Amino acid sequence: MDFGEIGDSYTADLVLYLAGNQFMVMKELVQDFLAKNPGIGTVYVETIPPGQILKQIMEGGEINGQKTAQNPDVYASVNLGHLKKLKAAGQMQDYMIYIHNKLELMVAEGNPKGIKGPEDLGRDDLVQSHPNPLTEGIFKFYGSEMLKDLGLYEKVTGNAECRECWAIPDKTWFTARHHRETPDRIEKGLADVGIVWTTEIVEAKKHGRKIDGVAIPAPLNKSDKVGYAIGVLNTGRNQDNGKAFLAYLATDKAQEIYASYGFVPASAEELALKPIP
């Protein structure tokens, strides 16, 4: 399914800017949504790190050298703080939590390094590949917190703040888009382990990637905190279509689709729209 060219962010009947780690769900989800909403003809979907998307909305931005619209109809992030910034700017009022996720460690198939859990990130014999702390919400808000909980943040990151770079030379790589780079680096033998979402391991294995997952126990996996927040922008061109999409996300079918990709469904209370605090 084609979700449009970048220029379509200015013209599509529904423009969705969504946290990048749900990219794998979009084809099935949007097809089902359109089947239930035949009056909506075209959909543009952008799935990149939510911090990067927020910057596009607030300041303007580009993808592959092309400018993108600053007024999507819908924005979703793994951090409610991003939506609070849109509220403060007068661009969004209400939100809901529509799915959950949790952290997991991605390793090479068969786990040749014998990684048992997140404490092993303190080992000196591992080369690591993690999301960057600047634009990737998974690390900025959750992975970094886990490492701090373990007393390993400085050892693993060197307190570096950069993107697509060696945080610690030859030891810890910070990605630009971890869901693409980390499995590639692990398969090529350039990394031994990386912090990812459980859903990304499910997706990689569906496609026969040569990776495995090592579970992170709660509360270190942040499953109690990782709620995907979404809202309609009052600057969007198609606000009614945006509202229809949020209503669809609250249906049993939409929640079932997300669950089939490893996401944890939201409760009925979470799926009710409420004012952004």
C-alpha positions in Angstrom: 0.0 0.0 0.0 1.3 3.4 -1.0 1.1 6.1 1.7 2.0 8.9 -0.6 5.0 11.0 -1.5 6.3 13.7 0.9 4.5 16.4 -1.1 1.2 14.6 -0.4 1.5 15.9 3.2 0.0 19.1 1.8 -2.9 17.5 -0.1 -4.0 14.2 1.3 -7.5 13.7 2.8 -5.9 12.5 6.0 -2.3 13.3 7.2 -0.9 11.2 10.0 2.4 11.9 11.7 3.0 9.0 14.0 5.8 7.7 16.3 8.0 5.7 14.0 8.0 2.4 15.8 4.5 1.5 14.6 5.5 1.5 10.9 4.9 -2.2 10.6 1.2 -1.9 11.5 0.3 0.9 9.1 -0.6 -1.1 5.9 -3.1 -3.4 7.6 -4.5 -0.7 9.9 -5.0 2.0 7.3 -6.5 -0.4 4.8 -9.1 -1.5 7.4 -9.7 2.2 8.4 -10.3 3.2 4.8 -12.7 0.2 4.2 -14.8 1.5 7.1 -14.5 5.2 6.0 -15.0 5.1 2.2 -15.4 8.9 2.1 -11.7 9.3 2.8 -9.8 8.8 -0.4 -6.1 9.4 0.3 -3.9 9.0 3.4 -0.4 10.3 4.0 1.5 8.5 6.8 4.8 9.6 8.2 6.5 7.3 10.7 9.7 8.7 12.0 11.0 9.5 15.6 8.3 11.6 17.4 10.8 14.3 18.5 11.8 14.8 14.9 8.2 15.1 13.9 7.4 17.6 16.6 10.2 19.8 15.4 8.7 19.6 11.9 5.4 20.8 13.2 6.8 23.5 15.5 9.7 24.8 13.4 9.3 23.3 9.9 11.5 20.5 8.6 12.5 18.3 5.7 12.7 14.6 4.8 15.2 13.6 2.1 15.5 17.3 1.2 11.8 17.9 0.8 9.8 20.2 3.1 6.9 18.6 4.9 3.6 20.2 6.0 3.6 21.7 9.5 -0.1 21.0 10.0 -0.8 17.3 10.0 -4.3 16.2 11.0 -3.1 13.8 13.7 0.1 13.5 15.7 1.2 10.6 18.0 4.1 10.2 20.3 5.4 7.8 23.0 5.7 10.8 25.3 2.7 13.0 26.5 5.2 15.8 27.0 5.3 16.3 23.2 1.5 16.8 23.1 1.8 19.2 26.0 4.1 21.4 23.9 1.5 21.4 21.1 -1.2 22.4 23.7 1.0 25.3 24.9 1.4 26.4 21.3 -2.4 26.4 20.9 -2.4 23.5 18.4 -4.0 20.6 20.3 -6.4 20.3 23.1 -7.4 16.7 23.6 -5.6 13.3 23.6 -6.0 9.6 24.3 -3.7 6.7 25.0 -4.3 4.1 22.3 -1.6 1.4 22.7 1.3 0.4 24.9 4.8 -1.1 24.3 7.8 -2.3 26.3 11.6 -2.4 26.0 13.5 -5.5 25.0 17.0 -6.3 24.0 17.7 -7.3 20.4 20.6 -9.8 19.9 21.9 -12.0 17.1 20.0 -15.2 16.3 20.8 -17.8 18.9 22.2 -15.2 21.3 25.8 -16.1 20.7 27.0 -13.6 23.4 24.9 -15.3 26.0 23.2 -12.0 27.0 20.8 -12.7 29.9 19.3 -9.3 30.6 19.8 -5.6 30.8 22.5 -5.9 33.5 24.7 -7.4 30.8 24.8 -4.0 29.1 27.6 -3.3 31.6 29.8 -6.0 30.1 33.0 -4.8 28.4 32.9 -7.4 25.6 29.7 -6.1 23.9 29.3 -3.6 21.0 26.0 -1.9 21.5 23.6 -0.1 19.1 21.0 2.1 20.8 18.5 4.8 19.7 19.9 8.3 20.0 18.8 10.5 22.9 18.0 13.5 20.8 15.2 12.5 18.5 14.3 8.9 19.4 11.7 8.9 22.2 12.3 5.2 23.0 15.8 6.2 24.4 15.3 9.8 25.4 12.4 8.9 27.7 12.7 5.2 28.5 16.0 3.5 27.5 18.0 6.1 29.2 15.9 5.8 32.4 16.4 2.1 32.4 20.2 2.5 32.2 20.1 5.0 35.0 18.0 2.7 37.1 20.7 0.1 36.6 23.6 2.6 37.3 24.9 2.0 33.8 24.0 5.1 31.9 27.5 6.8 31.9 29.3 3.5 31.2 27.1 2.7 28.2 26.7 6.2 26.7 29.6 8.2 28.0 26.9 10.9 28.6 27.1 11.6 24.8 24.3 13.5 23.1 24.5 12.9 19.4 22.7 11.2 16.5 24.1 8.7 14.1 27.4 8.7 15.9 29.7 6.7 18.2 28.7 7.6 21.8 31.7 5.6 22.9 34.1 4.8 20.1 33.8 1.2 18.9 31.5 0.4 21.8 28.2 2.2 21.7 26.6 3.5 18.5 23.7 5.9 18.6 21.3 5.4 15.6 19.3 7.9 13.5 16.4 5.4 13.2 17.0 2.4 15.4 14.3 0.1 14.0 16.2 0.0 10.7 19.8 0.4 11.8 20.0 -1.9 14.9 18.8 -5.1 13.2 21.1 -4.3 10.2 24.1 -3.7 12.5 23.5 -6.9 14.5 23.0 -9.1 11.3 26.3 -7.6 9.8 28.2 -8.3 13.0 28.7 -4.6 13.7 26.8 -4.8 17.0 25.9 -7.5 19.6 22.9 -5.9 21.3 20.5 -3.0 21.2 17.6 -1.6 23.1 14.4 -1.8 21.0 10.7 -2.2 21.4 9.3 -5.7 21.8 7.2 -5.0 18.7 10.3 -4.5 16.6 11.6 -7.9 17.5 8.2 -9.5 16.6 8.3 -7.7 13.3 11.9 -8.6 12.5 11.3 -12.3 13.2 8.2 -12.2 11.0 10.5 -11.3 8.1 13.1 -13.9 8.8 15.7 -11.5 10.2 18.6 -13.3 11.9 17.9 -11.8 15.3 16.4 -12.8 18.7 15.0 -11.0 21.7 16.1 -11.1 25.4 13.2 -10.0 27.7 13.7 -7.2 30.1 11.7 -7.7 33.3 9.3 -5.1 34.7 9.6 -2.4 35.8 12.9 -2.0 33.9 11.0 -2.6 30.6 9.0 0.5 31.3 5.7 -1.2 30.3 4.0 0.7 33.1 5.0 4.0 31.5 5.0 3.5 27.7 1.7 4.8 26.5 1.3 6.1 23.0 -0.5 9.4 23.1 -2.4 10.8 20.1 -4.5 13.8 19.3 -6.0 15.9 16.4 -4.3 19.2 15.6 -6.7 22.2 15.3 -4.4 23.5 12.5 -5.0 20.4 10.3 -6.8 20.7 7.0 -8.9 17.6 7.7 -9.9 17.7 11.4 -13.1 15.7 10.9 -11.1 12.9 9.2 -8.6 13.1 12.0 -11.3 12.6 14.6 -12.7 9.7 12.6 -9.2 8.1 12.8 -9.0 8.5 16.5 -12.5 7.0 16.9 -11.4 4.0 14.8 -8.4 3.4 17.0 -10.7 2.9 19.9 -12.5 0.0 18.1 -11.9 -3.6 18.9 -10.7 -4.3 15.4 -8.0 -1.6 15.6 -6.8 -2.8 19.0 -6.7 -6.4 17.7 -4.6 -5.3 14.7 -2.1 -3.6 17.0 -2.0 -6.6 19.4 -1.1 -8.9 16.5 2.1 -7.0 16.1 3.1 -7.3 19.7 1.6 -4.1 21.1 -0.4 -4.1 24.3 -4.0 -2.8 23.9 -5.2 0.2 25.8 -8.1 0.2 28.3 -11.5 1.6 27.6 -10.7 4.4 30.0 -7.4 5.3 28.2 -9.2 5.3 24.9 -11.6 8.0 26.0 -10.6 11.5 24.8 -9.6 13.8 27.6 -8.0 17.3 27.9 -4.2 17.4 27.7 -3.0 18.2 31.2 
